[in-house]
């Protein structure tokens, strides 16, 4: 390939195949070919799981479904405010039991609000599975800098090409993949629980609505994608909101005169 890449680069609108480990890679060369694959036939070639990294019509459909469904279950309404007030009561009790130390508790409170929208329930702050998921999400978000993301992407490509080799190699990729799998397993378990007592006439939350929609649409509505979409909702809402609340608390502590505003 190295000897031929100079020749290939001169060939416009050319498609060729390369074997990379156990994977087959298709190389597109030229503006027309790239546009054909990524724009004209985008629905066939830019398919990804979840909401954040999906594309095209699938992204539009998932985003529209998520927004409308979450609104139906209280997002932006007084009903959600009631749930937030109830969660604040639990948060206050936990802060008092920790002698005024709120470290890590905001994540519990924010994640529980998302849990009520996505799963229709809240978890006690002492729930082991819930705490493990929050710990893993916090670790993942803490690694989100440009260098780490690029490094993980590179390792993921190697893992996809040489899975039987990469799993024996030491490095940070093993921990990252383990954390990622652990969070998805937690969400897959919740999906299975929802399937057991699903009421088509009375959906309780986002997962119920998604499972019902699976019977009417095939545009990204699969159990696997449900787990990924739920993961996106947690990652997008938990760490960001909890961190904002922590900084707000620090501001109030440093500036007592604004606490009564």
Secondary structure, DSSP 8 states (H G I E B T S, - for coil): -TTTHHHHTT-TTEEEEEEETTEEEEEEESHHHHHIIIIITHHHH---SSSSS--HHHHHHHHHHHHHHHHHTTTTSHHHHHHHHHHHHHHHHHHHHTTT--TTHHHHHHHHHHHHHHTS----TT-HHHHHHHHHHHHHHHT-SHHHHHHHHHHHHHHHH-HHHHTTS-SHHHHHHHHHHHHHHHHHHHHHHHHHT--TTS--SHHHHHHHHTTT--SS-SHHHHHHHHHHHHHHHHHHHHHHHHHHHHHHHH-GGGTT-
